């Protein structure tokens, strides 16, 4: 597990490479992290991005894997109260 608390005036994506260097499996982040380049880099390292979105993203636009391997970020459609 890795996390970093940053103030609102910085780009949260800057420390992402260092934070995820030793991680495996899934990364949970907000939709601000969605980009094709980021998905490609994470996928190449065996990491899968899971994010929350009120509407499902367009799979064709966000696919980062080689054809047929399906590197589409998983989305959580709703959250139940704790």
HTML snippet that shows the backbone in 3Dmol.js (N, CA, C, O; Angstrom):
<script src="https://3Dmol.org/build/3Dmol-min.js"></script>
<div id="view" style="width:600px;height:400px;position:relative"></div>
<script>
const pdb = `
ATOM      1  N   UNK A   1       0.843  -1.157   0.000  1.00  0.00           N
ATOM      2  CA  UNK A   1       0.000   0.000   0.000  1.00  0.00           C
ATOM      3  C   UNK A   1       0.898   1.233   0.000  1.00  0.00           C
ATOM      4  O   UNK A   1       1.930   1.274   0.670  1.00  0.00           O
ATOM      5  N   UNK A   2       0.476   2.238  -0.771  1.00  0.00           N
ATOM      6  CA  UNK A   2       1.217   3.496  -0.827  1.00  0.00           C
ATOM      7  C   UNK A   2       0.225   4.639  -0.956  1.00  0.00           C
ATOM      8  O   UNK A   2      -0.789   4.511  -1.642  1.00  0.00           O
ATOM      9  N   UNK A   3       0.511   5.750  -0.303  1.00  0.00           N
ATOM     10  CA  UNK A   3      -0.322   6.936  -0.458  1.00  0.00           C
ATOM     11  C   UNK A   3       0.513   8.177  -0.182  1.00  0.00           C
ATOM     12  O   UNK A   3       1.560   8.118   0.464  1.00  0.00           O
ATOM     13  N   UNK A   4       0.022   9.297  -0.687  1.00  0.00           N
ATOM     14  CA  UNK A   4       0.679  10.572  -0.448  1.00  0.00           C
ATOM     15  C   UNK A   4      -0.403  11.635  -0.411  1.00  0.00           C
ATOM     16  O   UNK A   4      -1.255  11.691  -1.298  1.00  0.00           O
ATOM     17  N   UNK A   5      -0.373  12.478   0.610  1.00  0.00           N
ATOM     18  CA  UNK A   5      -1.328  13.578   0.727  1.00  0.00           C
ATOM     19  C   UNK A   5      -0.642  14.829   0.192  1.00  0.00           C
ATOM     20  O   UNK A   5       0.447  15.203   0.627  1.00  0.00           O
ATOM     21  N   UNK A   6      -1.317  15.465  -0.768  1.00  0.00           N
ATOM     22  CA  UNK A   6      -0.737  16.652  -1.394  1.00  0.00           C
ATOM     23  C   UNK A   6      -1.729  17.797  -1.315  1.00  0.00           C
ATOM     24  O   UNK A   6      -2.935  17.579  -1.207  1.00  0.00           O
ATOM     25  N   UNK A   7      -1.210  19.028  -1.368  1.00  0.00           N
ATOM     26  CA  UNK A   7      -2.123  20.167  -1.375  1.00  0.00           C
ATOM     27  C   UNK A   7      -2.759  20.291  -2.755  1.00  0.00           C
ATOM     28  O   UNK A   7      -2.304  19.660  -3.708  1.00  0.00           O
ATOM     29  N   UNK A   8      -3.783  21.083  -2.862  1.00  0.00           N
ATOM     30  CA  UNK A   8      -4.547  21.183  -4.099  1.00  0.00           C
ATOM     31  C   UNK A   8      -3.857  21.916  -5.230  1.00  0.00           C
ATOM     32  O   UNK A   8      -4.372  21.932  -6.348  1.00  0.00           O
ATOM     33  N   UNK A   9      -2.712  22.522  -4.978  1.00  0.00           N
ATOM     34  CA  UNK A   9      -2.056  23.309  -6.016  1.00  0.00           C
ATOM     35  C   UNK A   9      -1.037  22.511  -6.826  1.00  0.00           C
ATOM     36  O   UNK A   9      -0.359  23.079  -7.683  1.00  0.00           O
ATOM     37  N   UNK A  10      -0.917  21.224  -6.577  1.00  0.00           N
ATOM     38  CA  UNK A  10       0.064  20.395  -7.293  1.00  0.00           C
ATOM     39  C   UNK A  10      -0.631  19.362  -8.172  1.00  0.00           C
ATOM     40  O   UNK A  10      -1.774  18.976  -7.928  1.00  0.00           O
ATOM     41  N   UNK A  11       0.079  18.934  -9.184  1.00  0.00           N
ATOM     42  CA  UNK A  11      -0.418  17.881 -10.065  1.00  0.00           C
ATOM     43  C   UNK A  11      -0.194  16.538  -9.373  1.00  0.00           C
ATOM     44  O   UNK A  11       0.949  16.148  -9.134  1.00  0.00           O
ATOM     45  N   UNK A  12      -1.266  15.836  -9.053  1.00  0.00           N
ATOM     46  CA  UNK A  12      -1.182  14.566  -8.326  1.00  0.00           C
ATOM     47  C   UNK A  12      -0.478  13.472  -9.119  1.00  0.00           C
ATOM     48  O   UNK A  12      -0.026  12.486  -8.536  1.00  0.00           O
ATOM     49  N   UNK A  13      -0.376  13.627 -10.432  1.00  0.00           N
ATOM     50  CA  UNK A  13       0.233  12.573 -11.245  1.00  0.00           C
ATOM     51  C   UNK A  13       1.752  12.557 -11.162  1.00  0.00           C
ATOM     52  O   UNK A  13       2.372  11.555 -11.517  1.00  0.00           O
ATOM     53  N   UNK A  14       2.367  13.645 -10.702  1.00  0.00           N
ATOM     54  CA  UNK A  14       3.829  13.722 -10.655  1.00  0.00           C
ATOM     55  C   UNK A  14       4.460  12.637  -9.783  1.00  0.00           C
ATOM     56  O   UNK A  14       5.395  11.986 -10.248  1.00  0.00           O
ATOM     57  N   UNK A  15       4.005  12.400  -8.543  1.00  0.00           N
ATOM     58  CA  UNK A  15       4.643  11.373  -7.709  1.00  0.00           C
ATOM     59  C   UNK A  15       4.136   9.956  -7.986  1.00  0.00           C
ATOM     60  O   UNK A  15       4.527   9.021  -7.288  1.00  0.00           O
ATOM     61  N   UNK A  16       3.279   9.783  -8.985  1.00  0.00           N
ATOM     62  CA  UNK A  16       2.648   8.485  -9.226  1.00  0.00           C
ATOM     63  C   UNK A  16       3.657   7.382  -9.543  1.00  0.00           C
ATOM     64  O   UNK A  16       3.504   6.263  -9.054  1.00  0.00           O
ATOM     65  N   UNK A  17       4.667   7.662 -10.333  1.00  0.00           N
ATOM     66  CA  UNK A  17       5.657   6.635 -10.689  1.00  0.00           C
ATOM     67  C   UNK A  17       6.386   6.128  -9.449  1.00  0.00           C
ATOM     68  O   UNK A  17       6.571   4.922  -9.285  1.00  0.00           O
ATOM     69  N   UNK A  18       6.799   7.043  -8.579  1.00  0.00           N
ATOM     70  CA  UNK A  18       7.503   6.631  -7.358  1.00  0.00           C
ATOM     71  C   UNK A  18       6.574   5.888  -6.402  1.00  0.00           C
ATOM     72  O   UNK A  18       6.988   4.928  -5.751  1.00  0.00           O
ATOM     73  N   UNK A  19       5.318   6.328  -6.316  1.00  0.00           N
ATOM     74  CA  UNK A  19       4.364   5.680  -5.413  1.00  0.00           C
ATOM     75  C   UNK A  19       4.030   4.262  -5.844  1.00  0.00           C
ATOM     76  O   UNK A  19       3.799   3.396  -5.000  1.00  0.00           O
ATOM     77  N   UNK A  20       4.001   4.018  -7.135  1.00  0.00           N
ATOM     78  CA  UNK A  20       3.576   2.710  -7.637  1.00  0.00           C
ATOM     79  C   UNK A  20       4.739   1.784  -7.980  1.00  0.00           C
ATOM     80  O   UNK A  20       4.514   0.678  -8.472  1.00  0.00           O
ATOM     81  N   UNK A  21       5.963   2.207  -7.733  1.00  0.00           N
ATOM     82  CA  UNK A  21       7.138   1.427  -8.129  1.00  0.00           C
ATOM     83  C   UNK A  21       7.138   0.012  -7.564  1.00  0.00           C
ATOM     84  O   UNK A  21       7.518  -0.924  -8.267  1.00  0.00           O
ATOM     85  N   UNK A  22       6.726  -0.167  -6.326  1.00  0.00           N
ATOM     86  CA  UNK A  22       6.774  -1.489  -5.690  1.00  0.00           C
ATOM     87  C   UNK A  22       5.404  -2.156  -5.606  1.00  0.00           C
ATOM     88  O   UNK A  22       5.262  -3.198  -4.966  1.00  0.00           O
ATOM     89  N   UNK A  23       4.401  -1.569  -6.241  1.00  0.00           N
ATOM     90  CA  UNK A  23       3.046  -2.121  -6.148  1.00  0.00           C
ATOM     91  C   UNK A  23       2.783  -3.159  -7.227  1.00  0.00           C
ATOM     92  O   UNK A  23       3.425  -3.170  -8.277  1.00  0.00           O
ATOM     93  N   UNK A  24       1.819  -4.033  -6.939  1.00  0.00           N
ATOM     94  CA  UNK A  24       1.348  -5.043  -7.882  1.00  0.00           C
ATOM     95  C   UNK A  24      -0.168  -5.057  -7.823  1.00  0.00           C
ATOM     96  O   UNK A  24      -0.756  -4.698  -6.803  1.00  0.00           O
ATOM     97  N   UNK A  25      -0.801  -5.467  -8.905  1.00  0.00           N
ATOM     98  CA  UNK A  25      -2.246  -5.664  -8.885  1.00  0.00           C
ATOM     99  C   UNK A  25      -3.030  -4.450  -9.319  1.00  0.00           C
ATOM    100  O   UNK A  25      -2.911  -4.006 -10.461  1.00  0.00           O
ATOM    101  N   UNK A  26      -3.841  -3.900  -8.408  1.00  0.00           N
ATOM    102  CA  UNK A  26      -4.769  -2.826  -8.749  1.00  0.00           C
ATOM    103  C   UNK A  26      -4.396  -1.532  -8.046  1.00  0.00           C
ATOM    104  O   UNK A  26      -3.878  -1.527  -6.930  1.00  0.00           O
ATOM    105  N   UNK A  27      -4.678  -0.434  -8.740  1.00  0.00           N
ATOM    106  CA  UNK A  27      -4.490   0.904  -8.193  1.00  0.00           C
ATOM    107  C   UNK A  27      -5.860   1.567  -8.190  1.00  0.00           C
ATOM    108  O   UNK A  27      -6.547   1.571  -9.211  1.00  0.00           O
ATOM    109  N   UNK A  28      -6.261   2.125  -7.063  1.00  0.00           N
ATOM    110  CA  UNK A  28      -7.535   2.817  -6.940  1.00  0.00           C
ATOM    111  C   UNK A  28      -7.263   4.319  -6.933  1.00  0.00           C
ATOM    112  O   UNK A  28      -6.505   4.818  -6.100  1.00  0.00           O
ATOM    113  N   UNK A  29      -7.891   5.039  -7.873  1.00  0.00           N
ATOM    114  CA  UNK A  29      -7.648   6.478  -7.997  1.00  0.00           C
ATOM    115  C   UNK A  29      -8.898   7.156  -8.539  1.00  0.00           C
ATOM    116  O   UNK A  29      -9.813   6.491  -9.024  1.00  0.00           O
ATOM    117  N   UNK A  30      -8.933   8.489  -8.453  1.00  0.00           N
ATOM    118  CA  UNK A  30     -10.083   9.202  -9.004  1.00  0.00           C
ATOM    119  C   UNK A  30      -9.925   9.365 -10.516  1.00  0.00           C
ATOM    120  O   UNK A  30      -8.884   9.032 -11.082  1.00  0.00           O
ATOM    121  N   UNK A  31     -10.972   9.882 -11.156  1.00  0.00           N
ATOM    122  CA  UNK A  31     -10.982   9.957 -12.618  1.00  0.00           C
ATOM    123  C   UNK A  31      -9.970  10.954 -13.173  1.00  0.00           C
ATOM    124  O   UNK A  31      -9.729  10.958 -14.381  1.00  0.00           O
ATOM    125  N   UNK A  32      -9.377  11.785 -12.347  1.00  0.00           N
ATOM    126  CA  UNK A  32      -8.347  12.706 -12.802  1.00  0.00           C
ATOM    127  C   UNK A  32      -7.108  11.996 -13.316  1.00  0.00           C
ATOM    128  O   UNK A  32      -6.281  12.606 -13.993  1.00  0.00           O
ATOM    129  N   UNK A  33      -6.971  10.721 -13.006  1.00  0.00           N
ATOM    130  CA  UNK A  33      -5.805   9.951 -13.431  1.00  0.00           C
ATOM    131  C   UNK A  33      -6.005   9.265 -14.778  1.00  0.00           C
ATOM    132  O   UNK A  33      -5.068   8.652 -15.291  1.00  0.00           O
ATOM    133  N   UNK A  34      -7.188   9.349 -15.362  1.00  0.00           N
ATOM    134  CA  UNK A  34      -7.446   8.653 -16.616  1.00  0.00           C
ATOM    135  C   UNK A  34      -6.764   9.350 -17.788  1.00  0.00           C
ATOM    136  O   UNK A  34      -7.065  10.501 -18.106  1.00  0.00           O
ATOM    137  N   UNK A  35      -5.862   8.648 -18.410  1.00  0.00           N
ATOM    138  CA  UNK A  35      -5.256   9.096 -19.658  1.00  0.00           C
ATOM    139  C   UNK A  35      -4.717   7.855 -20.357  1.00  0.00           C
ATOM    140  O   UNK A  35      -4.331   6.883 -19.707  1.00  0.00           O
ATOM    141  N   UNK A  36      -4.694   7.897 -21.666  1.00  0.00           N
ATOM    142  CA  UNK A  36      -4.231   6.733 -22.415  1.00  0.00           C
ATOM    143  C   UNK A  36      -2.763   6.420 -22.111  1.00  0.00           C
ATOM    144  O   UNK A  36      -2.400   5.254 -21.961  1.00  0.00           O
ATOM    145  N   UNK A  37      -1.926   7.441 -22.019  1.00  0.00           N
ATOM    146  CA  UNK A  37      -0.505   7.233 -21.726  1.00  0.00           C
ATOM    147  C   UNK A  37      -0.318   6.580 -20.354  1.00  0.00           C
ATOM    148  O   UNK A  37       0.471   5.645 -20.213  1.00  0.00           O
ATOM    149  N   UNK A  38      -1.036   7.066 -19.351  1.00  0.00           N
ATOM    150  CA  UNK A  38      -0.926   6.482 -18.014  1.00  0.00           C
ATOM    151  C   UNK A  38      -1.394   5.035 -18.017  1.00  0.00           C
ATOM    152  O   UNK A  38      -0.748   4.179 -17.412  1.00  0.00           O
ATOM    153  N   UNK A  39      -2.505   4.747 -18.685  1.00  0.00           N
ATOM    154  CA  UNK A  39      -2.999   3.369 -18.744  1.00  0.00           C
ATOM    155  C   UNK A  39      -1.988   2.445 -19.414  1.00  0.00           C
ATOM    156  O   UNK A  39      -1.787   1.316 -18.967  1.00  0.00           O
ATOM    157  N   UNK A  40      -1.354   2.918 -20.478  1.00  0.00           N
ATOM    158  CA  UNK A  40      -0.346   2.101 -21.167  1.00  0.00           C
ATOM    159  C   UNK A  40       0.830   1.795 -20.248  1.00  0.00           C
ATOM    160  O   UNK A  40       1.287   0.654 -20.176  1.00  0.00           O
ATOM    161  N   UNK A  41       1.316   2.809 -19.548  1.00  0.00           N
ATOM    162  CA  UNK A  41       2.461   2.611 -18.651  1.00  0.00           C
ATOM    163  C   UNK A  41       2.120   1.663 -17.507  1.00  0.00           C
ATOM    164  O   UNK A  41       2.909   0.776 -17.180  1.00  0.00           O
ATOM    165  N   UNK A  42       0.956   1.843 -16.900  1.00  0.00           N
ATOM    166  CA  UNK A  42       0.551   0.959 -15.801  1.00  0.00           C
ATOM    167  C   UNK A  42       0.367  -0.467 -16.304  1.00  0.00           C
ATOM    168  O   UNK A  42       0.806  -1.418 -15.657  1.00  0.00           O
ATOM    169  N   UNK A  43      -0.280  -0.617 -17.454  1.00  0.00           N
ATOM    170  CA  UNK A  43      -0.549  -1.950 -18.011  1.00  0.00           C
ATOM    171  C   UNK A  43       0.755  -2.691 -18.300  1.00  0.00           C
ATOM    172  O   UNK A  43       0.860  -3.888 -18.036  1.00  0.00           O
ATOM    173  N   UNK A  44       1.742  -1.988 -18.836  1.00  0.00           N
ATOM    174  CA  UNK A  44       3.036  -2.605 -19.141  1.00  0.00           C
ATOM    175  C   UNK A  44       3.722  -3.106 -17.874  1.00  0.00           C
ATOM    176  O   UNK A  44       4.506  -4.054 -17.919  1.00  0.00           O
ATOM    177  N   UNK A  45       3.427  -2.473 -16.758  1.00  0.00           N
ATOM    178  CA  UNK A  45       4.007  -2.889 -15.480  1.00  0.00           C
ATOM    179  C   UNK A  45       3.116  -3.886 -14.745  1.00  0.00           C
ATOM    180  O   UNK A  45       3.442  -4.290 -13.629  1.00  0.00           O
ATOM    181  N   UNK A  46       1.994  -4.291 -15.349  1.00  0.00           N
ATOM    182  CA  UNK A  46       1.108  -5.270 -14.734  1.00  0.00           C
ATOM    183  C   UNK A  46       0.152  -4.682 -13.716  1.00  0.00           C
ATOM    184  O   UNK A  46      -0.397  -5.415 -12.893  1.00  0.00           O
ATOM    185  N   UNK A  47      -0.059  -3.365 -13.754  1.00  0.00           N
ATOM    186  CA  UNK A  47      -0.963  -2.702 -12.818  1.00  0.00           C
ATOM    187  C   UNK A  47      -2.278  -2.364 -13.510  1.00  0.00           C
ATOM    188  O   UNK A  47      -2.297  -2.021 -14.692  1.00  0.00           O
ATOM    189  N   UNK A  48      -3.378  -2.462 -12.764  1.00  0.00           N
ATOM    190  CA  UNK A  48      -4.706  -2.187 -13.306  1.00  0.00           C
ATOM    191  C   UNK A  48      -5.332  -1.041 -12.527  1.00  0.00           C
ATOM    192  O   UNK A  48      -5.399  -1.081 -11.298  1.00  0.00           O
ATOM    193  N   UNK A  49      -5.791  -0.017 -13.246  1.00  0.00           N
ATOM    194  CA  UNK A  49      -6.384   1.163 -12.637  1.00  0.00           C
ATOM    195  C   UNK A  49      -7.871   0.937 -12.400  1.00  0.00           C
ATOM    196  O   UNK A  49      -8.598   0.554 -13.317  1.00  0.00           O
ATOM    197  N   UNK A  50      -8.324   1.175 -11.169  1.00  0.00           N
ATOM    198  CA  UNK A  50      -9.742   1.110 -10.820  1.00  0.00           C
ATOM    199  C   UNK A  50     -10.128   2.503 -10.366  1.00  0.00           C
ATOM    200  O   UNK A  50      -9.486   3.072  -9.483  1.00  0.00           O
ATOM    201  N   UNK A  51     -11.174   3.057 -10.963  1.00  0.00           N
ATOM    202  CA  UNK A  51     -11.589   4.412 -10.647  1.00  0.00           C
ATOM    203  C   UNK A  51     -13.099   4.483 -10.525  1.00  0.00           C
ATOM    204  O   UNK A  51     -13.804   3.588 -10.991  1.00  0.00           O
ATOM    205  N   UNK A  52     -13.596   5.530  -9.908  1.00  0.00           N
ATOM    206  CA  UNK A  52     -15.037   5.732  -9.776  1.00  0.00           C
ATOM    207  C   UNK A  52     -15.483   6.699 -10.842  1.00  0.00           C
ATOM    208  O   UNK A  52     -14.833   7.714 -11.090  1.00  0.00           O
ATOM    209  N   UNK A  53     -16.601   6.379 -11.474  1.00  0.00           N
ATOM    210  CA  UNK A  53     -17.148   7.258 -12.491  1.00  0.00           C
ATOM    211  C   UNK A  53     -18.663   7.156 -12.471  1.00  0.00           C
ATOM    212  O   UNK A  53     -19.196   6.048 -12.421  1.00  0.00           O
ATOM    213  N   UNK A  54     -19.377   8.283 -12.507  1.00  0.00           N
ATOM    214  CA  UNK A  54     -20.833   8.217 -12.534  1.00  0.00           C
ATOM    215  C   UNK A  54     -21.360   7.601 -13.829  1.00  0.00           C
ATOM    216  O   UNK A  54     -22.455   7.038 -13.849  1.00  0.00           O
ATOM    217  N   UNK A  55     -20.594   7.706 -14.895  1.00  0.00           N
ATOM    218  CA  UNK A  55     -20.960   7.085 -16.169  1.00  0.00           C
ATOM    219  C   UNK A  55     -19.753   6.294 -16.655  1.00  0.00           C
ATOM    220  O   UNK A  55     -18.611   6.719 -16.480  1.00  0.00           O
ATOM    221  N   UNK A  56     -20.009   5.150 -17.261  1.00  0.00           N
ATOM    222  CA  UNK A  56     -18.906   4.301 -17.736  1.00  0.00           C
ATOM    223  C   UNK A  56     -18.122   5.025 -18.825  1.00  0.00           C
ATOM    224  O   UNK A  56     -18.729   5.619 -19.716  1.00  0.00           O
ATOM    225  N   UNK A  57     -16.791   4.992 -18.779  1.00  0.00           N
ATOM    226  CA  UNK A  57     -15.983   5.629 -19.828  1.00  0.00           C
ATOM    227  C   UNK A  57     -16.089   4.862 -21.140  1.00  0.00           C
ATOM    228  O   UNK A  57     -16.487   3.697 -21.160  1.00  0.00           O
ATOM    229  N   UNK A  58     -15.736   5.514 -22.216  1.00  0.00           N
ATOM    230  CA  UNK A  58     -15.739   4.866 -23.523  1.00  0.00           C
ATOM    231  C   UNK A  58     -14.570   3.898 -23.597  1.00  0.00           C
ATOM    232  O   UNK A  58     -13.415   4.323 -23.556  1.00  0.00           O
ATOM    233  N   UNK A  59     -14.846   2.617 -23.703  1.00  0.00           N
ATOM    234  CA  UNK A  59     -13.796   1.603 -23.680  1.00  0.00           C
ATOM    235  C   UNK A  59     -12.834   1.744 -24.849  1.00  0.00           C
ATOM    236  O   UNK A  59     -11.635   1.509 -24.697  1.00  0.00           O
ATOM    237  N   UNK A  60     -13.345   2.125 -26.010  1.00  0.00           N
ATOM    238  CA  UNK A  60     -12.479   2.234 -27.178  1.00  0.00           C
ATOM    239  C   UNK A  60     -11.430   3.333 -26.987  1.00  0.00           C
ATOM    240  O   UNK A  60     -10.293   3.178 -27.432  1.00  0.00           O
ATOM    241  N   UNK A  61     -11.790   4.425 -26.341  1.00  0.00           N
ATOM    242  CA  UNK A  61     -10.868   5.536 -26.169  1.00  0.00           C
ATOM    243  C   UNK A  61      -9.828   5.257 -25.101  1.00  0.00           C
ATOM    244  O   UNK A  61      -8.712   5.769 -25.188  1.00  0.00           O
ATOM    245  N   UNK A  62     -10.163   4.458 -24.092  1.00  0.00           N
ATOM    246  CA  UNK A  62      -9.275   4.271 -22.959  1.00  0.00           C
ATOM    247  C   UNK A  62      -8.492   2.969 -22.997  1.00  0.00           C
ATOM    248  O   UNK A  62      -7.692   2.710 -22.098  1.00  0.00           O
ATOM    249  N   UNK A  63      -8.701   2.150 -24.010  1.00  0.00           N
ATOM    250  CA  UNK A  63      -7.995   0.881 -24.069  1.00  0.00           C
ATOM    251  C   UNK A  63      -6.506   1.118 -24.260  1.00  0.00           C
ATOM    252  O   UNK A  63      -6.093   1.823 -25.181  1.00  0.00           O
ATOM    253  N   UNK A  64      -5.696   0.519 -23.375  1.00  0.00           N
ATOM    254  CA  UNK A  64      -4.254   0.733 -23.437  1.00  0.00           C
ATOM    255  C   UNK A  64      -3.494  -0.536 -23.790  1.00  0.00           C
ATOM    256  O   UNK A  64      -2.299  -0.476 -24.079  1.00  0.00           O
ATOM    257  N   UNK A  65      -4.159  -1.673 -23.774  1.00  0.00           N
ATOM    258  CA  UNK A  65      -3.481  -2.948 -23.999  1.00  0.00           C
ATOM    259  C   UNK A  65      -3.322  -3.214 -25.486  1.00  0.00           C
ATOM    260  O   UNK A  65      -4.031  -2.636 -26.309  1.00  0.00           O
ATOM    261  N   UNK A  66      -2.393  -4.089 -25.824  1.00  0.00           N
ATOM    262  CA  UNK A  66      -2.331  -4.547 -27.204  1.00  0.00           C
ATOM    263  C   UNK A  66      -3.673  -5.176 -27.583  1.00  0.00           C
ATOM    264  O   UNK A  66      -4.392  -5.675 -26.718  1.00  0.00           O
ATOM    265  N   UNK A  67      -3.999  -5.153 -28.839  1.00  0.00           N
ATOM    266  CA  UNK A  67      -5.301  -5.636 -29.299  1.00  0.00           C
ATOM    267  C   UNK A  67      -5.657  -6.986 -28.698  1.00  0.00           C
ATOM    268  O   UNK A  67      -4.861  -7.925 -28.726  1.00  0.00           O
ATOM    269  N   UNK A  68      -6.864  -7.069 -28.154  1.00  0.00           N
ATOM    270  CA  UNK A  68      -7.362  -8.325 -27.616  1.00  0.00           C
ATOM    271  C   UNK A  68      -7.015  -8.592 -26.164  1.00  0.00           C
ATOM    272  O   UNK A  68      -7.430  -9.617 -25.624  1.00  0.00           O
ATOM    273  N   UNK A  69      -6.266  -7.704 -25.505  1.00  0.00           N
ATOM    274  CA  UNK A  69      -5.888  -7.968 -24.123  1.00  0.00           C
ATOM    275  C   UNK A  69      -6.681  -7.148 -23.118  1.00  0.00           C
ATOM    276  O   UNK A  69      -6.584  -7.413 -21.920  1.00  0.00           O
ATOM    277  N   UNK A  70      -7.462  -6.163 -23.551  1.00  0.00           N
ATOM    278  CA  UNK A  70      -8.427  -5.476 -22.712  1.00  0.00           C
ATOM    279  C   UNK A  70      -7.922  -4.700 -21.509  1.00  0.00           C
ATOM    280  O   UNK A  70      -8.334  -5.003 -20.389  1.00  0.00           O
ATOM    281  N   UNK A  71      -7.061  -3.728 -21.681  1.00  0.00           N
ATOM    282  CA  UNK A  71      -6.604  -2.909 -20.550  1.00  0.00           C
ATOM    283  C   UNK A  71      -7.500  -1.701 -20.387  1.00  0.00           C
ATOM    284  O   UNK A  71      -7.065  -0.567 -20.588  1.00  0.00           O
ATOM    285  N   UNK A  72      -8.728  -1.934 -20.029  1.00  0.00           N
ATOM    286  CA  UNK A  72      -9.682  -0.857 -19.801  1.00  0.00           C
ATOM    287  C   UNK A  72      -9.803  -0.668 -18.301  1.00  0.00           C
ATOM    288  O   UNK A  72      -9.935  -1.652 -17.574  1.00  0.00           O
ATOM    289  N   UNK A  73      -9.763   0.579 -17.810  1.00  0.00           N
ATOM    290  CA  UNK A  73      -9.876   0.757 -16.371  1.00  0.00           C
ATOM    291  C   UNK A  73     -11.221   0.262 -15.868  1.00  0.00           C
ATOM    292  O   UNK A  73     -12.246   0.471 -16.517  1.00  0.00           O
ATOM    293  N   UNK A  74     -11.219  -0.381 -14.736  1.00  0.00           N
ATOM    294  CA  UNK A  74     -12.466  -0.821 -14.139  1.00  0.00           C
ATOM    295  C   UNK A  74     -13.109   0.382 -13.482  1.00  0.00           C
ATOM    296  O   UNK A  74     -12.419   1.207 -12.883  1.00  0.00           O
ATOM    297  N   UNK A  75     -14.426   0.489 -13.588  1.00  0.00           N
ATOM    298  CA  UNK A  75     -15.106   1.606 -12.956  1.00  0.00           C
ATOM    299  C   UNK A  75     -16.110   1.102 -11.945  1.00  0.00           C
ATOM    300  O   UNK A  75     -16.735   0.058 -12.130  1.00  0.00           O
ATOM    301  N   UNK A  76     -16.252   1.851 -10.886  1.00  0.00           N
ATOM    302  CA  UNK A  76     -17.250   1.560  -9.864  1.00  0.00           C
ATOM    303  C   UNK A  76     -18.415   2.490 -10.152  1.00  0.00           C
ATOM    304  O   UNK A  76     -18.251   3.709 -10.101  1.00  0.00           O
ATOM    305  N   UNK A  77     -19.580   1.950 -10.450  1.00  0.00           N
ATOM    306  CA  UNK A  77     -20.713   2.760 -10.869  1.00  0.00           C
ATOM    307  C   UNK A  77     -21.421   3.466  -9.716  1.00  0.00           C
ATOM    308  O   UNK A  77     -21.969   4.550  -9.912  1.00  0.00           O
ATOM    309  N   UNK A  78     -21.422   2.892  -8.541  1.00  0.00           N
ATOM    310  CA  UNK A  78     -22.067   3.534  -7.391  1.00  0.00           C
ATOM    311  C   UNK A  78     -21.361   3.108  -6.124  1.00  0.00           C
ATOM    312  O   UNK A  78     -20.628   2.119  -6.109  1.00  0.00           O
ATOM    313  N   UNK A  79     -21.584   3.854  -5.072  1.00  0.00           N
ATOM    314  CA  UNK A  79     -21.005   3.501  -3.780  1.00  0.00           C
ATOM    315  C   UNK A  79     -22.131   3.360  -2.775  1.00  0.00           C
ATOM    316  O   UNK A  79     -22.996   4.230  -2.674  1.00  0.00           O
ATOM    317  N   UNK A  80     -22.119   2.276  -2.043  1.00  0.00           N
ATOM    318  CA  UNK A  80     -23.099   2.087  -0.984  1.00  0.00           C
ATOM    319  C   UNK A  80     -22.611   2.802   0.267  1.00  0.00           C
ATOM    320  O   UNK A  80     -21.405   2.900   0.493  1.00  0.00           O
ATOM    321  N   UNK A  81     -23.547   3.310   1.094  1.00  0.00           N
ATOM    322  CA  UNK A  81     -23.125   3.950   2.348  1.00  0.00           C
ATOM    323  C   UNK A  81     -22.419   2.950   3.251  1.00  0.00           C
ATOM    324  O   UNK A  81     -22.770   1.771   3.278  1.00  0.00           O
ATOM    325  N   UNK A  82     -21.442   3.417   3.976  1.00  0.00           N
ATOM    326  CA  UNK A  82     -20.704   2.543   4.889  1.00  0.00           C
ATOM    327  C   UNK A  82     -21.499   2.269   6.133  1.00  0.00           C
ATOM    328  O   UNK A  82     -21.034   1.550   7.017  1.00  0.00           O
TER     329      UNK A  82
END
`;
const viewer = $3Dmol.createViewer("view");
viewer.addModel(pdb, "pdb");
viewer.setStyle({}, {cartoon: {color: "spectrum"}});
viewer.zoomTo();
viewer.render();
</script>
